[in-house]
């Protein structure tokens, strides 16, 4: 399907799947409980240019070591249903679940409809450099840029599809850049980040095993769908930044989802709206239809999650705090037919 870009696409798929897996398994919190965990996120971010409106960080090594991961109900390996990734593993011996330790991603939206989204990925782990080089050479070409060997994967099958580049920063760190050049990686890398809004927010969740920080794009004023839809759009329009952070604590994981509004008044209204949604959620779980369609254990876990969630507001920020237990993965199990 991707032909000459399979090698890099496979790397991106592996790293992306690890991020998604962590988002599903290990939501954590910026609410410190007990011991503070040091995080190498700032050091990893130093390899990225500043100014990205979206930052993602994932510490897979910390996740693998957590009791939550060790005691998860499904002890089987996390797999990616991709033939390309399977070929990549066979050729290089790299498996993201075992060999990928940390990932930092910075992304910028496309400046226009004719330009691709700017994405840079930095990944730490155990890589067989020679095998990855051989595999990359069979799928792309070797270029020399910024004094580095760069593997460029061109979209020979589709001229409109942008190429991508991979380079080793050292034996244990790689960089993946959207486009045929690693110049975006070098632009602003290591620069002063004290005025970087996303990194300022990242400093508040340092210690989390996973976090994502993103600036919310503008929402058009013209929102149809009636008065309720317009009210929801107004609440959403007020939210300027969203932060999701994750940290395992013992057998459980603490969850924090924070929205940063324009002003205190909007934040209070958003908190009230979330409480109303919680009330409707509780009522929905009490309906006979829901009770018939869900497993009793899953239903109980969902009720516990909904009832124990803390919705707080402080100045311009609204935060939802949750505690996720391994048993809560039974939430979506349908009731077995009698």
Order of alpha helices (4+ residues) and beta strands (2+ residues): alpha-alpha-beta-alpha-alpha-alpha-alpha-beta-beta-alpha-beta-beta-beta-beta-alpha-alpha-beta-alpha-beta-beta-alpha-alpha-alpha-beta-beta
